[in-house]
């Protein structure tokens, strides 16, 4: 415990008003809460214990009461939330909701300091699991003693300790805690590592978690050292979601991989679980070997197209065509609505006369070779040229709606251009369409 207290002396300053602690009721977090309370007892710093009731097990009510009562005994503030899940529970969803609550509490107390009770055994298990599954170098370092988030810092002082040391401390100081029965079930991957693999490593070295911590810190230091090169290389070859593969080919092998990894992280920021190291390797091979014009489909409806010098991102789209007889939600997430009246005059609204257009109207996506007339202009213009003039992103063009009449004539390019069929607001019309 000596190193834990030394870590706290470095990180906890007297000018702090509140620090937050994630407390589940398990032995790790209850011991952490006790250690922090003892360390800060002669200071003005207030501890806020944050408990998440996942509402998944019958024991959850008892665990919440256990934490609440112990906080009252220690004289620390207690905050809790009871969750409900609209979709089947997964560890990832539970983690997202837990951090959402913790960040709400950090903002409530205007705090930038969060303590979590991950310990040395957690670090060993995490590193082994990630290496077995396949991971990035940054992922391979496992859990950090200190992690910087957008507006706060997470500290994990118990990475110096093994699970056994935490149990011993709890027993010696008579700290109450709850045991989650699910931690014994081998159906969970982490439990298999914990119960079957970690004991073997501890037979070889009882302090194996310290070796993993040294490895993790050394790898993190190395990655921080090369981070500047990675960022500069990324900025050199990537602009928004377009990658210059000719410039990318000139990079060193390590930087090639790291740039592609970061590129996919940006693209899949909401779906990082869909991407693994295998996808990075597939994209790398595609860029190095495939011809110009080649396509590569990726998870979540993403598609890459290799042009003469660029790697372009576009959706894996399918042509669509719907009769436009009522308000309609479109595949690009927008809507076309029928209005009874309007005073608007921009390109998001068109006024049509059913005697001039052939009904029924249809809305479809843009197709190669589409041409249309533009209001107050003579002749026809290619829709593709309009997209270029209006700087419509390539990935948006494939799903952009076009309204045609029964004769196939384009009567409106929603949001961009009106045609000669559009009537003045004070003119004769009986159809008003709005793109929103």
ABEGO torsion letter per residue (X at the ends): XAAAAAAAAAABBAABABBBBBBAGBAAAAAAAAAAAAAAAABABBBBBBBBBAGABAAAAAAAAAAAAAAAAAGBBBBBBBBBBABBBBAAAAAAAAAAAAAAAAAAAGBABBBBABBAAAAAAAAAAAAAAEBBAAAAAEBBABBBBAABBBBBAAAABBAAAAAAAAAAAGBBBBBBAAAABAABAAAAAAAAAAAAAAAABAAAAAAAAAAAAAAAAAAAAAAAAAAAAAAAABBEABBBAAAAAABBAAAAAAAAAAAAAAAAAAAAAABBAAAAAAAAAAAAABBBGBBBBBBGGBBBBBBAABBBBBBBBBBBBBBBABBBBBAAGBBBBBBABBABABAABBBBBAAABBOBBBBBBBBBGBBBBBBGBBEBBBAAAAAAAAGBBAAAAAABBBBBBAAGBBABBBGABBBAABBBAABBBABBBBBX
